[in-house]
Amino acid sequence: MNRTIVWQTAFRYLRGKRSANAVPILSRISMLAIAVGSCAMIVLFSVFNGFEDVVKDLYKAFYPDIKITAARGKFFQADEQRLAKLRQVNGVTVITPVIEDNVLVNSEDEQIVVTLKGIDPSYFKVNDLSPYIVEGRDSVVIDPAPTAIVGQHIEAQLGVDVNNVFSRLNLYYPNANANFALNPESAFQSLRLRPDGVFHVQDDFDGKYVLARLPLAQQLFNQSGKLSAYEIKLNPGTDQESVKKAMKQLLGESFVVETRFEQNRMLYVVMRTEKWAVYAILLLVLLIASFNMVGGLSLLVLEKEKDMAILQTMGADRSTIRGIFLTEGILWSLTGGLIGVLIGGLLCLGQQQFKWKKLEGSFIIDAYPVSMQFSDFVLVIVTVIIVGLLAALYPAMRSGKIESAVMLRSS
């Protein structure tokens, strides 16, 4: 196959004037349909990426880069030697110990079940919670009065006020060592905290967590010297899987080591599945749009039969003739795809800069988030090329059956 002839002829047909038939109309309709589909892909992919980035940022408030928990049971004994070995793993920046369990909490008005999370000051270096503190302080203390940080929904449900120095939370936890028959009052351990900060991340967290100092939580759970997890922050760019592997070798089978993806596996799987579902729908739209291209290329084959016959008499083989129309189909789809990608990219840039499309309701963000990724642009371009190639297969195979002698005699 003579590639020079193929590309020169295909570009000539793309640019050149055609006779007054349906070919120019169908070619432009095909390019327009491909452009619209490509533009929609870029815009929707970028919006999905934007929402994924927002969700990932929100989850950083409570889900660290790496989390270590006991393989059996809720709690494990804190070990300074083990902690020192973990700190020596390449890529580790900060390790914070935590303990958490469900407790009953009440105020003067209401009572609900929440998760009490005992933390130390390094917790805020590992988990990015500080930007989401909407009232009060982003720290908890023991003296002079034990304080807590609560979710916004918990604050509303219990009717507490961080600006009221007399506002209190009463926390209760079952006492496993109590003899209920002899002393019913000893059935629960209790802790009294003053709400000193409120965070607003999202509903899953705002209605779940109460944060207090680690020793207070250990005392309430009757688990002195024990933890429920180590939460770890890594250096930016560190491979989480390699760190996970190194830590599993250090800890053995007694502990579970999870990356942020594994802590939220279902969430990430759902987000990625939704994105690929949208891709499949838009791909179907492109395939339907390619029927116009099949018709247009078939008419082009009929229009250029004489040209093909002349090329055959000059020595062009059937593969060269087929290659011309395959290339023509790719050029049609690629032209439409590039136009669509350009328009989609400009729309996304405009949304980033000017926030044209707003989100209705009460959200942390006020406009649709957009995040463009180079891989999405490559995927769209490759997709439209494949669609163009598939659409050109039938016309190209038909063009290869042209008999030069017959065509020249008929002309």
KEFI-85434 format. One record per residue (C-alpha): residue number from 1; residue in one letter; chain; y, x, z. Coordinates in nm, 3 decimals. Each point is the difference from the previous one (the first is absolute). Layout:
<pts>
{NUM, "A", "A", {Y, X, Z}}
...
</pts>
This chain:
<pts>
{1, "M", "A", {0.000, 0.000, 0.000}}
{2, "N", "A", {0.340, 0.135, -0.100}}
{3, "R", "A", {0.209, -0.050, 0.315}}
{4, "T", "A", {0.325, 0.095, -0.176}}
{5, "I", "A", {-0.039, -0.278, -0.255}}
{6, "V", "A", {-0.105, -0.245, 0.274}}
{7, "W", "A", {0.309, 0.056, 0.215}}
{8, "Q", "A", {0.247, 0.027, -0.288}}
{9, "T", "A", {-0.125, -0.322, -0.158}}
{10, "A", "A", {-0.015, -0.186, 0.333}}
{11, "F", "A", {0.359, 0.100, 0.086}}
{12, "R", "A", {0.113, -0.099, -0.350}}
{13, "Y", "A", {-0.153, -0.347, 0.041}}
{14, "L", "A", {0.161, -0.028, 0.345}}
{15, "R", "A", {0.349, 0.084, -0.128}}
{16, "G", "A", {-0.014, -0.106, -0.363}}
{17, "K", "A", {0.109, -0.324, -0.163}}
{18, "R", "A", {-0.268, -0.257, -0.056}}
{19, "S", "A", {-0.030, -0.288, -0.244}}
{20, "A", "A", {0.112, -0.347, 0.096}}
{21, "N", "A", {-0.313, -0.113, 0.184}}
{22, "A", "A", {-0.113, -0.054, 0.358}}
{23, "V", "A", {-0.076, 0.366, 0.077}}
{24, "P", "A", {0.349, 0.096, 0.130}}
{25, "I", "A", {0.019, -0.315, 0.210}}
{26, "L", "A", {-0.348, 0.048, 0.151}}
{27, "S", "A", {0.062, 0.368, 0.068}}
{28, "R", "A", {0.322, -0.071, 0.188}}
{29, "I", "A", {-0.159, -0.288, 0.192}}
{30, "S", "A", {-0.287, 0.232, 0.095}}
{31, "M", "A", {0.238, 0.273, 0.116}}
{32, "L", "A", {0.205, -0.255, 0.196}}
{33, "A", "A", {-0.311, -0.137, 0.172}}
{34, "I", "A", {-0.119, 0.351, 0.090}}
{35, "A", "A", {0.350, 0.086, 0.126}}
{36, "V", "A", {0.013, -0.308, 0.224}}
{37, "G", "A", {-0.346, 0.069, 0.140}}
{38, "S", "A", {0.078, 0.368, 0.061}}
{39, "C", "A", {0.330, -0.085, 0.166}}
{40, "A", "A", {-0.173, -0.253, 0.226}}
{41, "M", "A", {-0.263, 0.257, 0.096}}
{42, "I", "A", {0.259, 0.261, 0.098}}
{43, "V", "A", {0.209, -0.249, 0.199}}
{44, "L", "A", {-0.294, -0.157, 0.184}}
{45, "F", "A", {-0.168, 0.335, 0.070}}
{46, "S", "A", {0.327, 0.136, 0.138}}
{47, "V", "A", {0.050, -0.306, 0.223}}
{48, "F", "A", {-0.357, 0.030, 0.130}}
{49, "N", "A", {0.061, 0.370, 0.067}}
{50, "G", "A", {0.321, -0.090, 0.182}}
{51, "F", "A", {-0.170, -0.254, 0.224}}
{52, "E", "A", {-0.285, 0.244, 0.064}}
{53, "D", "A", {0.248, 0.268, 0.107}}
{54, "V", "A", {0.177, -0.249, 0.229}}
{55, "V", "A", {-0.327, -0.107, 0.161}}
{56, "K", "A", {-0.110, 0.362, 0.042}}
{57, "D", "A", {0.332, 0.082, 0.169}}
{58, "L", "A", {-0.039, -0.299, 0.233}}
{59, "Y", "A", {-0.353, 0.099, 0.093}}
{60, "K", "A", {0.115, 0.351, 0.087}}
{61, "A", "A", {0.151, -0.155, 0.312}}
{62, "F", "A", {-0.347, -0.059, 0.147}}
{63, "Y", "A", {-0.249, 0.179, -0.224}}
{64, "P", "A", {0.011, 0.382, 0.006}}
{65, "D", "A", {-0.113, 0.243, -0.269}}
{66, "I", "A", {-0.324, 0.063, 0.192}}
{67, "K", "A", {-0.151, -0.198, 0.288}}
{68, "I", "A", {-0.288, 0.115, 0.221}}
{69, "T", "A", {-0.195, -0.257, 0.205}}
{70, "A", "A", {-0.327, -0.003, 0.191}}
{71, "A", "A", {-0.308, -0.084, -0.204}}
{72, "R", "A", {-0.129, -0.213, 0.290}}
{73, "G", "A", {0.203, -0.193, 0.251}}
{74, "K", "A", {0.373, -0.056, 0.034}}
{75, "F", "A", {0.095, 0.313, 0.193}}
{76, "F", "A", {-0.086, 0.369, 0.023}}
{77, "Q", "A", {0.083, 0.276, 0.246}}
{78, "A", "A", {0.307, 0.208, -0.083}}
{79, "D", "A", {-0.090, 0.367, -0.054}}
{80, "E", "A", {0.267, 0.271, -0.025}}
{81, "Q", "A", {-0.237, 0.247, -0.169}}
{82, "R", "A", {-0.087, -0.256, -0.267}}
{83, "L", "A", {0.369, -0.080, -0.046}}
{84, "A", "A", {0.086, 0.371, -0.037}}
{85, "K", "A", {-0.263, 0.039, -0.276}}
{86, "L", "A", {0.136, -0.302, -0.184}}
{87, "R", "A", {0.351, 0.143, 0.011}}
{88, "Q", "A", {-0.127, 0.316, -0.174}}
{89, "V", "A", {-0.119, -0.190, -0.309}}
{90, "N", "A", {0.214, 0.089, -0.303}}
{91, "G", "A", {0.256, -0.268, -0.081}}
{92, "V", "A", {0.024, -0.155, 0.347}}
{93, "T", "A", {0.356, -0.043, 0.126}}
{94, "V", "A", {-0.019, -0.223, 0.309}}
{95, "I", "A", {-0.284, -0.163, 0.193}}
{96, "T", "A", {0.075, -0.285, 0.238}}
{97, "P", "A", {-0.249, -0.160, 0.242}}
{98, "V", "A", {-0.005, -0.381, 0.031}}
{99, "I", "A", {-0.194, -0.265, 0.186}}
{100, "E", "A", {-0.001, -0.367, -0.092}}
{101, "D", "A", {-0.174, -0.327, 0.080}}
{102, "N", "A", {0.074, -0.370, 0.015}}
{103, "V", "A", {0.181, -0.135, 0.305}}
{104, "L", "A", {0.137, -0.329, 0.120}}
{105, "V", "A", {0.378, 0.009, 0.029}}
{106, "N", "A", {0.233, -0.263, 0.139}}
{107, "S", "A", {0.362, -0.049, 0.083}}
{108, "E", "A", {0.177, -0.280, 0.181}}
{109, "D", "A", {-0.055, -0.235, -0.296}}
{110, "E", "A", {-0.317, 0.087, -0.194}}
{111, "Q", "A", {-0.320, 0.204, -0.005}}
{112, "I", "A", {-0.185, 0.151, -0.298}}
{113, "V", "A", {-0.263, 0.263, -0.077}}
{114, "V", "A", {0.137, 0.322, -0.152}}
{115, "T", "A", {-0.109, 0.360, -0.050}}
{116, "L", "A", {0.142, 0.245, 0.250}}
{117, "K", "A", {0.030, 0.347, -0.148}}
{118, "G", "A", {0.053, 0.290, 0.236}}
{119, "I", "A", {0.197, 0.281, -0.162}}
{120, "D", "A", {0.172, 0.325, 0.088}}
{121, "P", "A", {0.334, 0.128, -0.140}}
{122, "S", "A", {-0.170, 0.176, -0.294}}
{123, "Y", "A", {-0.111, -0.339, -0.135}}
{124, "F", "A", {0.334, -0.046, -0.179}}
{125, "K", "A", {-0.050, 0.334, -0.178}}
{126, "V", "A", {-0.333, -0.118, -0.140}}
{127, "N", "A", {0.079, -0.363, -0.081}}
{128, "D", "A", {0.325, -0.095, -0.171}}
{129, "L", "A", {0.096, -0.288, 0.232}}
{130, "S", "A", {0.355, 0.098, 0.094}}
{131, "P", "A", {0.167, -0.141, -0.319}}
{132, "Y", "A", {-0.144, -0.343, 0.085}}
{133, "I", "A", {0.147, -0.023, 0.351}}
{134, "V", "A", {0.245, -0.290, -0.031}}
{135, "E", "A", {0.104, -0.032, 0.365}}
{136, "G", "A", {0.008, 0.231, 0.298}}
{137, "R", "A", {-0.151, 0.349, 0.016}}
{138, "D", "A", {-0.273, 0.178, -0.194}}
{139, "S", "A", {-0.161, 0.151, 0.311}}
{140, "V", "A", {-0.200, -0.108, 0.303}}
{141, "V", "A", {0.024, 0.144, 0.352}}
{142, "I", "A", {-0.172, -0.027, 0.337}}
{143, "D", "A", {0.295, 0.068, 0.232}}
{144, "P", "A", {0.213, -0.151, 0.138}}
{145, "A", "A", {-0.168, -0.316, -0.133}}
{146, "P", "A", {-0.292, -0.016, -0.248}}
{147, "T", "A", {0.120, -0.117, -0.341}}
{148, "A", "A", {-0.160, -0.131, -0.316}}
{149, "I", "A", {0.076, -0.047, -0.369}}
{150, "V", "A", {-0.114, -0.336, -0.137}}
{151, "G", "A", {-0.032, -0.161, -0.341}}
{152, "Q", "A", {0.266, -0.247, -0.107}}
{153, "H", "A", {-0.244, -0.293, -0.006}}
{154, "I", "A", {-0.122, 0.083, 0.350}}
{155, "E", "A", {0.360, 0.009, 0.119}}
{156, "A", "A", {0.061, -0.344, -0.150}}
{157, "Q", "A", {-0.326, -0.150, 0.131}}
{158, "L", "A", {0.047, 0.121, 0.355}}
{159, "G", "A", {0.375, -0.060, 0.008}}
{160, "V", "A", {0.080, 0.347, 0.132}}
{161, "D", "A", {0.332, 0.176, -0.054}}
{162, "V", "A", {0.039, 0.377, -0.015}}
{163, "N", "A", {0.365, -0.039, 0.100}}
{164, "N", "A", {-0.093, -0.179, 0.321}}
{165, "V", "A", {-0.079, 0.256, 0.270}}
{166, "F", "A", {-0.196, -0.262, 0.194}}
{167, "S", "A", {-0.231, -0.091, -0.290}}
{168, "R", "A", {-0.361, 0.099, 0.067}}
{169, "L", "A", {-0.345, -0.003, -0.160}}
{170, "N", "A", {-0.310, -0.045, 0.215}}
{171, "L", "A", {-0.316, 0.149, -0.152}}
{172, "Y", "A", {-0.354, -0.081, 0.118}}
{173, "Y", "A", {-0.328, 0.175, -0.080}}
{174, "P", "A", {-0.352, -0.083, 0.126}}
{175, "N", "A", {-0.113, 0.221, 0.287}}
{176, "A", "A", {-0.361, 0.098, -0.069}}
{177, "N", "A", {-0.043, 0.139, 0.351}}
{178, "A", "A", {0.120, -0.312, 0.182}}
{179, "N", "A", {-0.225, -0.224, 0.207}}
{180, "F", "A", {0.128, -0.339, -0.109}}
{181, "A", "A", {-0.209, -0.190, 0.255}}
{182, "L", "A", {0.151, 0.186, 0.296}}
{183, "N", "A", {0.353, 0.040, -0.127}}
{184, "P", "A", {0.104, -0.216, -0.300}}
{185, "E", "A", {0.345, 0.159, -0.011}}
{186, "S", "A", {-0.154, 0.338, -0.086}}
{187, "A", "A", {-0.151, -0.134, -0.325}}
{188, "F", "A", {0.301, 0.128, -0.196}}
{189, "Q", "A", {0.208, 0.314, 0.013}}
{190, "S", "A", {0.368, -0.053, -0.064}}
{191, "L", "A", {0.300, 0.193, -0.128}}
{192, "R", "A", {0.364, -0.103, 0.005}}
{193, "L", "A", {0.228, 0.133, -0.276}}
{194, "R", "A", {0.362, -0.045, -0.100}}
{195, "P", "A", {0.046, -0.058, -0.378}}
{196, "D", "A", {0.237, 0.273, -0.115}}
{197, "G", "A", {-0.039, -0.005, -0.379}}
{198, "V", "A", {-0.100, -0.233, -0.284}}
{199, "F", "A", {-0.149, 0.097, -0.335}}
{200, "H", "A", {-0.019, -0.204, -0.320}}
{201, "V", "A", {-0.254, 0.131, -0.253}}
{202, "Q", "A", {-0.204, -0.295, -0.125}}
{203, "D", "A", {-0.182, -0.298, 0.149}}
{204, "D", "A", {-0.331, 0.186, 0.048}}
{205, "F", "A", {0.171, 0.247, 0.232}}
{206, "D", "A", {0.290, -0.201, 0.141}}
{207, "G", "A", {-0.235, -0.250, 0.164}}
{208, "K", "A", {-0.259, 0.252, 0.114}}
{209, "Y", "A", {0.129, 0.314, 0.170}}
{210, "V", "A", {0.162, 0.084, 0.331}}
{211, "L", "A", {0.066, 0.374, 0.049}}
{212, "A", "A", {0.012, 0.165, 0.342}}
{213, "R", "A", {-0.050, 0.349, 0.143}}
{214, "L", "A", {-0.352, 0.137, -0.019}}
{215, "P", "A", {-0.064, 0.047, 0.377}}
{216, "L", "A", {0.101, -0.361, 0.070}}
{217, "A", "A", {-0.242, -0.134, -0.260}}
{218, "Q", "A", {-0.280, 0.226, 0.126}}
{219, "Q", "A", {0.060, -0.128, 0.352}}
{220, "L", "A", {-0.004, -0.365, -0.112}}
{221, "F", "A", {-0.324, 0.049, -0.197}}
{222, "N", "A", {-0.150, 0.197, 0.291}}
{223, "Q", "A", {-0.067, 0.285, -0.246}}
{224, "S", "A", {0.165, 0.300, 0.161}}
{225, "G", "A", {-0.023, 0.307, -0.223}}
{226, "K", "A", {-0.142, -0.198, -0.291}}
{227, "L", "A", {0.136, -0.086, -0.344}}
{228, "S", "A", {-0.082, -0.236, -0.284}}
{229, "A", "A", {0.126, 0.223, -0.283}}
{230, "Y", "A", {0.177, 0.313, -0.115}}
{231, "E", "A", {0.263, -0.077, -0.262}}
{232, "I", "A", {0.098, 0.291, -0.223}}
{233, "K", "A", {0.290, 0.079, -0.231}}
{234, "L", "A", {-0.057, 0.246, -0.284}}
{235, "N", "A", {0.236, 0.227, -0.187}}
{236, "P", "A", {0.142, -0.164, -0.316}}
{237, "G", "A", {-0.230, 0.060, -0.298}}
{238, "T", "A", {-0.305, 0.079, 0.212}}
{239, "D", "A", {-0.328, -0.133, -0.137}}
{240, "Q", "A", {-0.118, -0.258, 0.255}}
{241, "E", "A", {-0.361, 0.019, -0.117}}
{242, "S", "A", {-0.023, 0.376, 0.060}}
{243, "V", "A", {0.149, -0.039, 0.350}}
{244, "K", "A", {-0.241, -0.285, 0.071}}
{245, "K", "A", {-0.294, 0.215, -0.107}}
{246, "A", "A", {0.109, 0.291, 0.222}}
{247, "M", "A", {0.045, -0.228, 0.301}}
{248, "K", "A", {-0.339, -0.166, -0.046}}
{249, "Q", "A", {-0.160, 0.344, 0.005}}
{250, "L", "A", {0.177, 0.074, 0.330}}
{251, "L", "A", {-0.071, -0.334, 0.167}}
{252, "G", "A", {-0.349, -0.082, -0.122}}
{253, "E", "A", {-0.152, -0.348, -0.007}}
{254, "S", "A", {0.155, -0.114, 0.329}}
{255, "F", "A", {0.334, -0.079, -0.165}}
{256, "V", "A", {0.126, -0.192, -0.302}}
{257, "V", "A", {0.274, 0.167, -0.209}}
{258, "E", "A", {0.196, -0.230, -0.233}}
{259, "T", "A", {0.280, 0.059, -0.246}}
{260, "R", "A", {0.283, -0.255, -0.036}}
{261, "F", "A", {-0.178, -0.148, -0.302}}
{262, "E", "A", {-0.321, -0.050, 0.201}}
{263, "Q", "A", {0.187, -0.159, 0.289}}
{264, "N", "A", {0.136, -0.260, -0.246}}
{265, "R", "A", {-0.274, 0.006, -0.264}}
{266, "M", "A", {0.008, -0.374, -0.072}}
{267, "L", "A", {0.379, -0.005, -0.039}}
{268, "Y", "A", {0.005, 0.285, -0.251}}
{269, "V", "A", {-0.299, -0.137, -0.192}}
{270, "V", "A", {0.170, -0.340, -0.030}}
{271, "M", "A", {0.328, 0.154, -0.120}}
{272, "R", "A", {-0.175, 0.211, -0.263}}
{273, "T", "A", {-0.220, -0.290, -0.109}}
{274, "E", "A", {0.307, -0.218, -0.051}}
{275, "K", "A", {0.162, 0.267, -0.214}}
{276, "W", "A", {-0.307, 0.038, -0.221}}
{277, "A", "A", {-0.035, -0.379, -0.024}}
{278, "V", "A", {0.355, -0.017, -0.139}}
{279, "Y", "A", {-0.086, 0.282, -0.239}}
{280, "A", "A", {-0.306, -0.192, -0.124}}
{281, "I", "A", {0.207, -0.317, -0.058}}
{282, "L", "A", {0.271, 0.185, -0.193}}
{283, "L", "A", {-0.262, 0.191, -0.196}}
{284, "L", "A", {-0.143, -0.335, -0.108}}
{285, "V", "A", {0.350, -0.101, -0.111}}
{286, "L", "A", {0.028, 0.319, -0.206}}
{287, "L", "A", {-0.339, -0.061, -0.159}}
{288, "I", "A", {0.103, -0.354, -0.095}}
{289, "A", "A", {0.326, 0.136, -0.140}}
{290, "S", "A", {-0.198, 0.251, -0.207}}
{291, "F", "A", {-0.142, -0.285, -0.215}}
{292, "N", "A", {0.337, -0.006, -0.174}}
{293, "M", "A", {-0.046, 0.368, -0.066}}
{294, "V", "A", {-0.345, -0.061, -0.151}}
{295, "G", "A", {0.150, -0.255, -0.238}}
{296, "G", "A", {0.295, 0.220, -0.088}}
{297, "L", "A", {-0.216, 0.306, -0.069}}
{298, "S", "A", {-0.244, -0.207, -0.205}}
{299, "L", "A", {0.288, -0.118, -0.218}}
{300, "L", "A", {0.127, 0.358, -0.022}}
{301, "V", "A", {-0.342, 0.109, -0.127}}
{302, "L", "A", {0.017, -0.264, -0.274}}
{303, "E", "A", {0.356, 0.101, -0.089}}
{304, "K", "A", {-0.084, 0.370, -0.022}}
{305, "E", "A", {-0.332, -0.025, -0.183}}
{306, "K", "A", {0.149, 0.161, -0.310}}
{307, "D", "A", {0.141, 0.288, 0.207}}
{308, "M", "A", {-0.340, 0.057, 0.159}}
{309, "A", "A", {-0.170, -0.005, -0.339}}
{310, "I", "A", {0.242, 0.266, -0.128}}
{311, "L", "A", {-0.067, 0.215, 0.310}}
{312, "Q", "A", {-0.372, -0.027, -0.065}}
{313, "T", "A", {0.039, 0.115, -0.360}}
{314, "M", "A", {0.199, 0.297, 0.131}}
{315, "G", "A", {-0.293, 0.099, 0.222}}
{316, "A", "A", {0.058, -0.186, 0.327}}
{317, "D", "A", {-0.329, -0.106, 0.159}}
{318, "R", "A", {-0.072, -0.328, 0.177}}
{319, "S", "A", {0.058, 0.152, 0.345}}
{320, "T", "A", {0.354, 0.096, -0.106}}
{321, "I", "A", {0.069, -0.356, -0.117}}
{322, "R", "A", {-0.135, -0.144, 0.326}}
{323, "G", "A", {0.197, 0.256, 0.199}}
{324, "I", "A", {0.328, -0.113, -0.158}}
{325, "F", "A", {-0.038, -0.356, 0.126}}
{326, "L", "A", {-0.139, 0.106, 0.339}}
{327, "T", "A", {0.306, 0.222, 0.041}}
{328, "E", "A", {0.225, -0.283, -0.120}}
{329, "G", "A", {-0.142, -0.229, 0.271}}
{330, "I", "A", {0.057, 0.269, 0.264}}
{331, "L", "A", {0.359, 0.051, -0.122}}
{332, "W", "A", {0.073, -0.374, 0.016}}
{333, "S", "A", {-0.133, -0.031, 0.354}}
{334, "L", "A", {0.151, 0.331, 0.114}}
{335, "T", "A", {0.344, -0.098, -0.132}}
{336, "G", "A", {-0.013, -0.330, 0.188}}
{337, "G", "A", {-0.146, 0.170, 0.307}}
{338, "L", "A", {0.272, 0.267, 0.016}}
{339, "I", "A", {0.272, -0.263, -0.038}}
{340, "G", "A", {-0.159, -0.208, 0.278}}
{341, "V", "A", {-0.045, 0.298, 0.232}}
{342, "L", "A", {0.363, 0.103, -0.056}}
{343, "I", "A", {0.131, -0.349, 0.075}}
{344, "G", "A", {-0.232, -0.035, 0.301}}
{345, "G", "A", {0.114, 0.336, 0.137}}
{346, "L", "A", {0.367, -0.097, -0.042}}
{347, "L", "A", {-0.061, -0.333, 0.177}}
{348, "C", "A", {-0.169, 0.180, 0.290}}
{349, "L", "A", {0.283, 0.252, 0.026}}
{350, "G", "A", {0.249, -0.288, 0.002}}
{351, "Q", "A", {-0.194, -0.174, 0.279}}
{352, "Q", "A", {-0.004, 0.322, 0.201}}
{353, "Q", "A", {0.370, 0.057, -0.038}}
{354, "F", "A", {0.146, -0.352, 0.002}}
{355, "K", "A", {-0.275, -0.211, 0.166}}
{356, "W", "A", {0.034, -0.282, -0.251}}
{357, "K", "A", {-0.298, -0.201, 0.124}}
{358, "K", "A", {0.032, -0.093, 0.367}}
{359, "L", "A", {-0.276, -0.103, 0.241}}
{360, "E", "A", {0.053, -0.344, 0.145}}
{361, "G", "A", {-0.063, -0.039, 0.371}}
{362, "S", "A", {0.008, 0.236, 0.296}}
{363, "F", "A", {-0.151, 0.335, -0.095}}
{364, "I", "A", {0.051, 0.363, 0.094}}
{365, "I", "A", {0.111, 0.064, -0.359}}
{366, "D", "A", {0.251, -0.219, -0.185}}
{367, "A", "A", {-0.112, 0.057, -0.361}}
{368, "Y", "A", {-0.323, 0.055, -0.193}}
{369, "P", "A", {-0.102, 0.364, 0.052}}
{370, "V", "A", {-0.069, 0.208, -0.310}}
{371, "S", "A", {-0.181, 0.332, -0.023}}
{372, "M", "A", {-0.069, 0.148, -0.343}}
{373, "Q", "A", {-0.296, 0.234, -0.039}}
{374, "F", "A", {-0.062, 0.228, -0.296}}
{375, "S", "A", {-0.370, -0.092, -0.004}}
{376, "D", "A", {0.090, -0.365, -0.067}}
{377, "F", "A", {0.205, 0.097, -0.306}}
{378, "V", "A", {-0.289, 0.211, -0.130}}
{379, "L", "A", {-0.245, -0.286, 0.061}}
{380, "V", "A", {0.216, -0.249, -0.191}}
{381, "I", "A", {0.047, 0.234, -0.298}}
{382, "V", "A", {-0.372, 0.079, -0.017}}
{383, "T", "A", {-0.077, -0.373, 0.026}}
{384, "V", "A", {0.225, -0.099, -0.290}}
{385, "I", "A", {-0.142, 0.282, -0.215}}
{386, "I", "A", {-0.354, -0.125, 0.065}}
{387, "V", "A", {0.108, -0.359, -0.070}}
{388, "G", "A", {0.156, 0.112, -0.330}}
{389, "L", "A", {-0.315, 0.195, -0.091}}
{390, "L", "A", {-0.223, -0.302, 0.070}}
{391, "A", "A", {0.229, -0.231, -0.198}}
{392, "A", "A", {-0.008, 0.237, -0.299}}
{393, "L", "A", {-0.379, 0.041, -0.012}}
{394, "Y", "A", {-0.079, -0.301, -0.219}}
{395, "P", "A", {0.284, 0.054, -0.253}}
{396, "A", "A", {-0.085, 0.372, -0.015}}
{397, "M", "A", {-0.369, -0.068, -0.067}}
{398, "R", "A", {0.100, -0.247, -0.269}}
{399, "S", "A", {0.233, 0.252, -0.164}}
{400, "G", "A", {-0.285, 0.250, -0.027}}
{401, "K", "A", {-0.185, -0.237, -0.233}}
{402, "I", "A", {0.267, 0.009, -0.270}}
{403, "E", "A", {-0.140, 0.112, -0.335}}
{404, "S", "A", {0.259, 0.207, -0.182}}
{405, "A", "A", {-0.128, -0.059, -0.354}}
{406, "V", "A", {-0.012, -0.377, 0.040}}
{407, "M", "A", {0.345, -0.014, 0.154}}
{408, "L", "A", {0.156, 0.217, -0.266}}
{409, "R", "A", {-0.152, -0.207, -0.286}}
{410, "S", "A", {0.118, -0.325, 0.162}}
{411, "S", "A", {0.353, 0.137, 0.028}}
</pts>
